[in-house]
Amino acid sequence: MATVENVIEIINLNKRFKEIVAVDNLNLKVLRGDVFGFLGPNGAGKSTTIRLLVSLIAPNSGAINIFGESLKENRKKILTRVGAIVEKPDFYNYLSAYKNLKILSKISGIEVKSSRIFELLELVGLKERYKSKVKTYSHGMKQRLGIAQALLHDPELIILDEPTTGLDPFGMKEIRDLIIKLSKEENKTIFLSSHILSEIEMIADRMVIINKGKTIVEGEVKELLNSGTLKVTFEVDNVDKTKSILDGKSWYKKIDSISEDKLTFTLEQNDIGTLNKYLVENGITVSAVMPKRSLEEYFLKITSEAN
């Protein structure tokens, strides 16, 4: 059986700024191929952790291993395999996208062929505008150009700090589609910090929620969202008959809302099949069962419990 590689492993990481504890004994693992969601409320320590990951600041204690090697001991070697956007990307606004990438590659000491730059511009959807000055770009286009910059040296790991901040829904979708493409088609591992919970829910395989610098919960997004109580909608052929059958039973108290052909319940995972069986045995045709708990609801529940 193949061993799963930890691309990032953070072990008992601590960072303090005088009396302020920004990262408090943090632990997490990012597996190769993950789109990994890094979540937390404002002030949770997300930006500090990312700065530690890209070696902009040093921890007080603990360890960061990337590609199985110590970041402290192998910083230069590791960072050649990492691309990152920390906060918003900056460019020379009076130059074109192509010239920006050419200059930025030289500044970084990377020899990048023109063909590679055009490949990246095509990947991020900017090839048609490669001659345009960056000052004519929208915020979303600048974010995509920033991702192209992070990809200049073809990194295995991409770290993105709030890449959809300030974007309209269309711009957010562009970035979301690009992240999925980088993961599925370019085989990149993505470490994605975001406060937009619906975005993480749509694109992340695994995630961690931190609060006050500590790991609160970590795991696969689907498993976490399907644990505990869920909002479950049953689509039935006769809502009135269903209500009548459930009246006086414990199920009735678990109804949250009723519409023309649907009843939504708050249920434990194990109760979904039991209720479905009960309805069918009592002559109700159930055409759909739709369990759902949004990441936002889960996030609020977990962080409130941690406070």
Order of alpha helices (4+ residues) and beta strands (2+ residues): beta-beta-beta-alpha-beta-beta-alpha-beta-alpha-alpha-alpha-beta-alpha-beta-alpha-beta-beta-alpha-beta-alpha-beta-beta-alpha-beta-alpha
